[in-house]
Amino acid sequence: MKKRYIATLILLVAVIAAAVWFALQGPLPLTNLVRTTAPPTQATTTEPQIHTVKLMAVGDNLIHTPLFRQANTRAGGDDYDFAPLYDGVRDLIRQADLAAINQESPLASKVAAPSSYPMFCTPTQCGDAIYDLGFRAVNLSNNHTLDKGTKGVVASLDYWASKPGVVTSGAYRNQADFEAPHTTEVNGIRFAFVGATYSFNGL
């Protein structure tokens, strides 16, 4: 009986001591009593951006004597109208997001008279016509590039530089221009152009 009494007394003291200890600690935070688990984060997948461009490239735009004489006659003899030359392909070219052309003959009528084979020179109004078609990338490197010498090259470069949005390749003003990338961006895609030729018509 005495042992049972002592055991009961010890248990009672332990319970009272525990109660006093918890009272002194204050209320327990809920996070200590309830285990919380954050919901798993769902992996987010970023859809890739898809950019598309319809590119058309044509050549050679080489203007012989009958063509620039027709253009002169259509304009009444004082100017040139090359637009009808391209009526058959106008709608097709305008479908392109980016249209590139090899301008085979120099557009150098500011420094030389119009001429044909074997040394070409084309009125700049021909450039106006193909620009109106939508061509914005123009290659100038071919076997007729130097037909009117370096003055013809500079005249062609000056002409195309006056047309907004046009990028040229294959002919350059100096070494720095040659080494600089010639690029244009269409629909989020950047294009770079290089022009090359196998000869300069014996020049």
DAGILIN-V272565 format. One record per backbone hydrogen bond with DSSP energy under -0.5 kcal/mol. CO is the residue of the C=O (numbers start at 0). NH is the residue of the N-H. If there is no record, write none. Layout:
CO/NH  CO/NH
This chain:
0/4  1/5  2/6  3/7  4/8  5/9  6/10  7/11  8/12  9/13  10/14  11/15  12/16  13/17  14/18  15/19  16/20  17/21  18/22  19/23  20/24  21/25  22/25  28/31  28/32  29/32  29/33  33/35  42/44  43/45  44/46  48/50  52/54  53/96  53/97  55/99  57/101  59/61  60/62  60/103  60/104  61/63  63/66  63/67  64/68  65/69  66/70  67/71  68/72  69/73  70/74  70/80  71/76  72/75  74/77  81/84  82/85  83/86  85/88  85/89  88/92  89/93  91/94  92/95  97/55  98/135  98/136  99/57  100/102  100/138  101/60  101/103  105/107  105/121  107/110  107/111  114/120  115/118  117/119  120/114  121/107  121/108  122/125  122/126  123/126  123/127  124/128  125/129  126/130  127/131  128/132  129/133  129/134  130/133  133/98  135/166  136/100  137/168  138/102  139/141  141/144  143/146  145/148  147/151  148/152  149/153  150/154  151/155  152/156  153/157  154/158  155/159  156/160  157/161  158/161  159/162  161/163  162/165  166/137  168/139  173/177  174/178  175/179  180/182  181/192  183/190  185/188  188/185  190/183  199/202
